[in-house]
Amino acid sequence: MSRRPRRIAIVGHTGRAAVRSEAARIARKLARRGCDVRLERDLAATMGKGGEPADRLGAWCELMISLGGDGTVLTAGRSLVGRRGALLPVNLGGLGFLAAAEAEELDAAIDAVFAGRWRITTRSGVETRIRRARGGRERAVGFALNDAVVRSAVSYAAIHLRVKAMGEDLGHLVADGIIASSASGSTAYALSAGGPMLAPDLDALVVTPACAHALGSRSLVLGPGSVVTTRVISPGPALLVLDGQQPVDLVRDDEVDISLARRRVRVYENPERPFLRALQSKLGWQGSERRSL
């Protein structure tokens, strides 16, 4: 985006008072700069104002500012997939690993975007398709910026899956579930399940069993064009969950295809907060000279 953005959308965590106050303040500030500013519908309702659905804002805006934690970033990112608008994620939540700036840096971040000092990078996500056991056509389900997870619908119950990747049968998996993540999502649920950390600009699909019942079940890192297919073998209900926010019911013999999405999300990158520094500050990935000697 070479010119200063004029159409600006604001999305935010609706349960945080700080988000509501900052959204109102930033909206006024940007309006004084001559920008057309619109609020996401649910956030606007908590502020007593009118708003629009996130997906409609994603199609309209040149810049979307997300105020909240990583969940808010994921919601905003899905609304921007394949579109020209770019996301500026600001952490007003907890960990905020996906954020480009913290709360106290909000004004400076907006100034940097308007001055053209921050570049726009792209993030890949995953897309999913379902083939129902009870007939019906294969259909696309949706996009996830971080990950798609197939798991039991019953808490703490293992699920039985048949897994294929790159056209090859990988056998019978018994686990809490299977996680297929983008590079950006490799530092989320997949990391907690023992998967590798990938730089977010890599085009790779990370497939990680969650709490597998076999010592040999480990993560796979697959390239663009790879498709992972899971078939539900367990008789009980199962779920496909996108970004931990969008569940889809599955039943026995339903199949889910998961692959890297062709469409991408444009995100502003803070040059003072590269990926490796975020690993140190947010996830504690560091050592000490004394321990290494």
ZIHUTA-V13058 format. One record per helix or strand of 3 or more residues. SS is the DSSP state (a for helix, b for strand). FROM is the first residue (numbers start at 0). LEN is the number of residues. If there is no record, write none. Layout:
<<SS;FROM;LEN> <SS;FROM;LEN>>
//
This chain:
<<b;6;6> <a;16;16> <b;35;5> <a;40;6> <a;53;7> <b;62;6> <a;69;11> <b;85;6> <a;102;13> <b;119;4> <b;125;6> <b;138;6> <b;146;6> <b;158;7> <b;167;8> <b;176;5> <a;183;4> <a;188;4> <b;203;7> <b;219;4> <b;226;6> <b;237;5> <b;245;5> <b;254;6> <b;264;4> <a;274;9> <a;288;4>>
//
